[in-house]
Amino acid sequence: MRSLKQQILILLLGSLVLLATSFLVVLGLYMKDRAIVAAIIKVKADLATCEEIINKTYPGPWSEQEGNLYKGNAKISLNNDLVDHLSSLTGDTVTLFLGDTRVATTIRGSNGERAIGTKVSDNVIQTVLKDGQTYVGAANVVGSWHQTGYVPLRAENGKIIGIFYAGISHAYEQEIITRSLITMAELGLGLTVLIALLTWFFLKKVIISPLHNIMLGTRDVATGDLTEKVKISGAKEIGELEDAFNQMVEQIQSLTEEINRVTSNNPVNGTEVKQTFTPGYMPMPSLNLVGNIGEAELPKGLHQATLGQIVQFLQANRRPLSAEEVAEGVKLTRVTVRRYLEFLEHSGALKSEQKYGTVGRPVKLFIPL
């Protein structure tokens, strides 16, 4: 069965992962729509920019001469330098059509060659060549989808003789969206880890650690130690649990004192029963003799079962140990464990020495003999 700490950690991480995944999905859909809008705006701007550059570079009207496209006196058909220059300026694919046929283009076919002589799609023919309108939107360009813009090229008499095209590949759009999502995912992951750590430290301080202290206090009570009350800080409910626990300890103490008083004042089998406590502790040359100590020979508040538990831990770890290390090992409070260790030290089963570190207070270590 998983501990409360593990369950909280799993719930926390699961919630954050679900939240981050949902955020990326929503962000991806939003960015896809925004990318299409941005691509359309860019295509319109690039069409205007390229037309301005062409008009200044090659003054004069568009015309068809001997089956070739001309701008003024300049031949545009097979003018790869022009389309490559415009493409480098805008980052778009660029094409010039004579009628519905490509005569200069940066578009390449499956063989890697420029797609000279290929045709424009039918929906563009209707909108641009027949209706004389600008087409902006998605279109199939030599087998791949682009976000495109097509404008008619008119001769000096107003007749439509060709098309100018600029477009952005959908693959390029997807690449931009993917890179953006990866960047957002990296930032989101870092933020998620930071939030998880802060939340975990908060939960550990406010809930887990106080509950752990109450659990240690409960074990002390279970072993018969009624001298210590728990002192914790946390949420309101944790404080109420602390009060309830300490009230329970007080009630048990009162009940125990009443039982001892009644027992000591009433004779049993004609003999008065008296509590006897050894004023001095029995000398113990080693931990192995601790088991011979009876309950009545222990100081008030110490119990044989708890003493045996601590001695067993010390025998299994024959090295210098602090009260904190022993408390963690036997799952009791540090204050309770220290009282038993001092009893063993006074009895001769342990000795102690101070260990001084580079910073902080010295630590008292207990060494088995």
C-alpha positions as CSV (number, residue, x, y, z in Angstrom):
1,M,0.0,0.0,0.0
2,R,1.4,3.4,-1.0
3,S,2.2,5.9,1.7
4,L,0.4,9.3,2.0
5,K,3.6,10.9,0.8
6,Q,3.6,8.8,-2.4
7,Q,-0.1,9.3,-3.1
8,I,0.2,13.1,-2.7
9,L,3.3,13.1,-5.0
10,I,1.5,11.0,-7.7
11,L,-1.6,13.2,-7.5
12,L,0.5,16.3,-7.7
13,L,2.6,15.2,-10.7
14,G,-0.4,13.7,-12.5
15,S,-2.3,16.9,-12.1
16,L,0.6,19.0,-13.4
17,V,1.2,16.7,-16.3
18,L,-2.5,16.8,-17.3
19,L,-2.5,20.6,-17.0
20,A,0.6,21.0,-19.1
21,T,-0.6,18.6,-21.8
22,S,-4.0,20.3,-22.0
23,F,-2.2,23.7,-22.2
24,L,0.0,22.5,-25.1
25,V,-2.9,21.1,-27.0
26,V,-5.0,24.3,-26.7
27,L,-1.9,26.3,-27.6
28,G,-1.2,24.2,-30.6
29,L,-4.7,24.6,-32.0
30,Y,-4.6,28.4,-31.3
31,M,-1.2,28.7,-32.9
32,K,-2.3,26.8,-36.0
33,D,-5.2,29.2,-36.6
34,R,-2.9,32.2,-35.9
35,A,-0.2,30.8,-38.2
36,I,-2.8,30.6,-41.1
37,V,-3.9,34.2,-40.5
38,A,-0.2,35.4,-40.3
39,A,0.7,33.5,-43.5
40,I,-2.2,35.2,-45.4
41,I,-1.1,38.6,-44.2
42,K,2.5,37.9,-45.1
43,V,1.5,36.6,-48.6
44,K,-0.5,39.8,-49.3
45,A,2.4,42.0,-48.2
46,D,4.9,40.0,-50.2
47,L,2.8,40.2,-53.4
48,A,2.8,44.0,-53.1
49,T,6.5,44.2,-52.3
50,C,7.5,41.9,-55.2
51,E,5.3,43.8,-57.7
52,E,6.9,47.1,-56.6
53,I,10.4,45.6,-57.1
54,I,9.6,44.2,-60.5
55,N,8.1,47.5,-61.7
56,K,11.1,49.4,-60.6
57,T,13.6,46.9,-62.0
58,Y,11.9,46.3,-65.3
59,P,9.8,49.4,-66.3
60,G,7.2,49.1,-68.9
61,P,4.0,47.0,-69.5
62,W,3.6,43.3,-69.4
63,S,3.4,41.6,-72.8
64,E,3.6,38.3,-74.7
65,Q,6.2,38.1,-77.5
66,E,6.8,35.0,-79.5
67,G,5.4,32.8,-76.8
68,N,7.5,34.4,-74.0
69,L,6.6,36.7,-71.1
70,Y,8.1,40.2,-71.2
71,K,8.1,43.2,-68.9
72,G,9.0,46.2,-71.0
73,N,12.0,45.2,-73.0
74,A,13.1,42.5,-70.6
75,K,12.4,38.9,-71.1
76,I,10.9,37.4,-68.0
77,S,10.5,33.8,-69.2
78,L,13.2,31.6,-67.7
79,N,14.5,34.6,-65.8
80,N,15.5,32.5,-62.8
81,D,17.6,35.3,-61.3
82,L,14.5,37.4,-60.8
83,V,12.4,34.7,-59.0
84,D,15.4,33.6,-56.9
85,H,16.0,37.2,-55.8
86,L,12.4,37.8,-54.9
87,S,12.4,34.4,-53.0
88,S,15.5,35.3,-51.0
89,L,13.9,38.7,-50.0
90,T,10.6,37.3,-48.9
91,G,11.3,33.6,-48.0
92,D,8.4,32.6,-50.2
93,T,8.2,30.4,-53.3
94,V,7.8,32.7,-56.3
95,T,6.4,32.0,-59.8
96,L,5.6,33.9,-63.0
97,F,3.0,32.4,-65.4
98,L,2.3,33.1,-69.0
99,G,-1.3,32.3,-69.2
100,D,-1.7,29.2,-66.9
101,T,1.9,27.9,-67.5
102,R,4.9,28.5,-65.4
103,V,7.7,30.3,-67.3
104,A,9.9,31.3,-64.3
105,T,9.7,29.7,-60.8
106,T,11.5,28.6,-57.7
107,I,9.1,25.6,-57.3
108,R,10.8,22.3,-58.0
109,G,9.3,19.0,-59.0
110,S,10.0,15.5,-57.7
111,N,13.1,15.3,-59.9
112,G,14.6,18.4,-58.3
113,E,14.3,20.4,-61.5
114,R,12.4,23.8,-61.7
115,A,8.8,23.1,-62.5
116,I,8.9,25.1,-65.8
117,G,5.9,24.3,-68.0
118,T,3.6,23.0,-65.3
119,K,0.1,24.4,-64.9
120,V,-1.7,26.4,-62.2
121,S,-4.6,24.7,-60.4
122,D,-8.1,25.0,-61.8
123,N,-9.6,27.1,-59.0
124,V,-6.9,29.7,-59.5
125,I,-7.5,29.8,-63.3
126,Q,-11.1,30.6,-62.7
127,T,-10.5,33.3,-60.1
128,V,-7.4,35.0,-61.6
129,L,-7.4,34.4,-65.4
130,K,-11.1,34.4,-66.0
131,D,-12.5,36.7,-63.3
132,G,-9.5,38.9,-63.0
133,Q,-9.4,38.9,-59.2
134,T,-6.6,38.2,-56.7
135,Y,-6.6,34.8,-55.2
136,V,-5.4,34.4,-51.6
137,G,-5.7,31.1,-49.8
138,A,-4.6,27.4,-49.7
139,A,-3.7,25.9,-53.1
140,N,-2.0,22.8,-54.4
141,V,1.3,23.8,-55.9
142,V,3.0,21.0,-57.9
143,G,1.7,18.3,-55.4
144,S,2.2,20.1,-52.1
145,W,-0.1,22.5,-50.3
146,H,0.8,26.2,-49.8
147,Q,-0.7,29.3,-48.4
148,T,-0.7,31.3,-51.6
149,G,-1.4,34.6,-53.3
150,Y,-2.0,35.0,-57.1
151,V,-2.5,38.3,-58.9
152,P,-3.3,38.7,-62.6
153,L,-0.7,40.3,-65.0
154,R,-2.3,42.6,-67.5
155,A,-1.0,43.8,-70.8
156,E,-1.1,47.5,-71.8
157,N,-4.6,47.0,-73.3
158,G,-5.9,45.5,-70.0
159,K,-5.9,41.9,-71.3
160,I,-4.9,39.3,-68.7
161,I,-1.8,37.5,-70.1
162,G,-0.3,35.8,-67.0
163,I,-0.1,35.5,-63.2
164,F,2.4,36.4,-60.5
165,Y,2.5,34.0,-57.5
166,A,4.0,34.0,-54.0
167,G,3.4,31.3,-51.4
168,I,4.4,29.7,-48.1
169,S,4.6,26.0,-47.9
170,H,2.4,24.3,-45.3
171,A,5.4,22.2,-44.2
172,Y,7.2,25.5,-43.4
173,E,4.1,26.6,-41.3
174,Q,4.2,23.3,-39.5
175,E,7.9,23.6,-38.8
176,I,7.4,27.0,-37.3
177,I,4.5,25.8,-35.1
178,T,6.5,22.7,-34.0
179,R,9.5,24.8,-33.0
180,S,7.3,27.1,-31.1
181,L,5.5,24.2,-29.3
182,I,8.9,22.7,-28.4
183,T,10.0,26.0,-26.9
184,M,6.8,26.3,-25.0
185,A,7.0,22.7,-23.8
186,E,10.6,23.3,-22.5
187,L,9.5,26.4,-20.7
188,G,6.4,24.7,-19.4
189,L,8.4,21.7,-18.2
190,G,10.7,24.0,-16.3
191,L,7.8,25.9,-14.8
192,T,6.0,22.6,-13.9
193,V,9.0,21.2,-12.1
194,L,9.4,24.5,-10.2
195,I,5.7,24.5,-9.2
196,A,5.9,20.8,-8.2
197,L,8.9,21.4,-6.0
198,L,7.4,24.5,-4.3
199,T,4.1,22.7,-3.8
200,W,5.8,19.6,-2.5
201,F,7.9,21.5,0.1
202,F,4.7,23.3,1.2
203,L,2.7,20.1,1.6
204,K,5.6,18.4,3.4
205,K,5.9,21.3,5.8
206,V,2.2,21.9,6.4
207,I,0.8,18.3,6.2
208,I,3.3,15.5,5.9
209,S,5.8,16.5,8.6
210,P,3.2,17.3,11.2
211,L,1.4,14.0,10.5
212,H,4.7,12.2,10.8
213,N,5.4,13.8,14.2
214,I,1.9,12.9,15.4
215,M,2.6,9.3,14.3
216,L,5.8,9.2,16.3
217,G,4.0,10.6,19.3
218,T,1.4,7.9,18.9
219,R,4.1,5.2,18.9
220,D,5.5,6.7,22.1
221,V,2.1,6.4,23.7
222,A,1.8,2.8,22.4
223,T,5.1,1.9,24.1
224,G,3.9,3.4,27.3
225,D,5.7,6.8,27.3
226,L,3.2,9.4,28.4
227,T,5.6,12.1,29.3
228,E,5.8,14.0,26.1
229,K,3.2,15.9,24.1
230,V,3.5,16.7,20.4
231,K,4.3,20.2,19.3
232,I,3.7,20.9,15.7
233,S,2.7,23.7,13.3
234,G,0.6,23.5,10.3
235,A,-2.9,24.1,8.9
236,K,-5.9,24.6,11.2
237,E,-7.0,21.0,10.9
238,I,-3.5,19.8,11.8
239,G,-3.6,22.1,14.9
240,E,-6.9,20.6,15.9
241,L,-5.5,17.1,15.6
242,E,-2.5,18.2,17.8
243,D,-4.9,19.5,20.4
244,A,-7.0,16.3,20.3
245,F,-3.9,14.1,20.6
246,N,-2.5,16.0,23.6
247,Q,-5.8,15.9,25.3
248,M,-5.9,12.1,24.8
249,V,-2.4,11.9,26.4
250,E,-3.5,14.0,29.3
251,Q,-6.6,11.8,29.9
252,I,-4.4,8.6,29.7
253,Q,-1.9,10.2,32.2
254,S,-4.8,11.0,34.6
255,L,-6.2,7.5,34.3
256,T,-2.8,5.9,34.8
257,E,-2.1,8.0,37.9
258,E,-5.5,7.1,39.3
259,I,-4.9,3.4,38.7
260,N,-1.5,3.6,40.4
261,R,-2.9,5.5,43.4
262,V,-5.7,3.0,43.9
263,T,-3.3,0.0,43.5
264,S,-0.7,1.4,45.9
265,N,-3.3,2.1,48.6
266,N,-5.1,-1.2,48.5
267,P,-3.5,-4.4,49.9
268,V,-3.3,-7.5,47.8
269,N,-3.3,-10.9,49.5
270,G,-2.8,-9.1,52.8
271,T,0.3,-7.3,51.6
272,E,0.4,-3.6,50.8
273,V,1.6,-3.0,47.3
274,K,4.2,-0.2,47.1
275,Q,5.9,1.3,44.1
276,T,9.6,0.9,44.2
277,F,12.0,2.8,42.1
278,T,15.7,2.3,42.1
279,P,17.3,5.5,43.1
280,G,20.5,4.6,41.2
281,Y,20.6,2.8,37.9
282,M,22.0,-0.7,37.6
283,P,25.5,-0.8,36.2
284,M,25.5,-2.5,32.8
285,P,28.8,-3.5,31.3
286,S,27.2,-4.1,27.8
287,L,24.0,-3.8,25.9
288,N,23.5,-7.6,26.1
289,L,22.5,-7.3,29.8
290,V,19.8,-4.8,29.2
291,G,17.2,-7.5,28.8
292,N,17.7,-8.5,32.4
293,I,16.3,-5.2,33.7
294,G,12.8,-5.4,34.9
295,E,10.1,-2.8,34.5
296,A,10.3,-1.8,38.1
297,E,14.0,-1.1,37.9
298,L,13.6,1.5,35.2
299,P,13.1,5.2,36.0
300,K,9.6,6.7,35.8
301,G,8.4,7.1,32.3
302,L,10.7,4.5,30.8
303,H,9.4,1.1,29.6
304,Q,11.1,-2.2,29.0
305,A,9.6,-2.8,25.6
306,T,10.8,0.6,24.3
307,L,14.2,0.1,25.9
308,G,14.5,-3.3,24.2
309,Q,13.6,-1.8,20.8
310,I,16.3,0.9,21.1
311,V,18.9,-1.6,22.4
312,Q,18.1,-3.9,19.4
313,F,18.7,-1.0,17.0
314,L,22.0,-0.1,18.8
315,Q,23.2,-3.7,18.6
316,A,22.5,-3.8,14.9
317,N,24.3,-0.5,14.3
318,R,27.5,-0.7,16.5
319,R,28.8,2.7,15.6
320,P,28.5,6.3,17.1
321,L,24.9,7.5,16.7
322,S,23.1,10.7,17.5
323,A,19.7,10.8,19.2
324,E,18.2,12.0,15.8
325,E,19.6,8.9,14.0
326,V,18.3,6.5,16.6
327,A,14.9,8.2,16.7
328,E,14.7,7.9,12.9
329,G,15.7,4.2,13.1
330,V,13.1,3.2,15.8
331,K,10.4,5.6,14.6
332,L,10.1,7.5,17.9
333,T,10.5,11.1,18.9
334,R,14.0,12.5,19.4
335,V,13.1,13.6,23.0
336,T,11.9,10.2,24.0
337,V,14.9,8.4,22.5
338,R,17.3,10.8,24.2
339,R,15.9,9.9,27.6
340,Y,16.6,6.2,27.0
341,L,20.0,6.8,25.6
342,E,21.0,8.9,28.6
343,F,19.7,6.1,30.9
344,L,21.9,3.6,29.0
345,E,24.8,6.0,29.2
346,H,24.3,6.4,33.0
347,S,24.1,2.6,33.3
348,G,27.4,2.1,31.6
349,A,26.2,0.5,28.4
350,L,27.0,3.6,26.3
351,K,29.4,6.4,26.4
352,S,29.0,9.8,24.7
353,E,31.2,12.3,23.1
354,Q,30.7,15.7,21.4
355,K,31.4,15.9,17.7
356,Y,32.2,19.4,16.5
357,G,31.5,20.3,12.9
358,T,32.6,23.3,10.8
359,V,29.3,25.1,11.4
360,G,26.4,24.9,13.8
361,R,26.2,23.4,17.3
362,P,28.1,20.3,18.3
363,V,26.4,16.9,18.1
364,K,26.3,14.4,21.0
365,L,27.1,10.9,19.8
366,F,26.3,7.8,21.8
367,I,28.9,4.9,21.4
368,P,28.0,1.3,22.5
369,L,30.5,-0.4,24.8
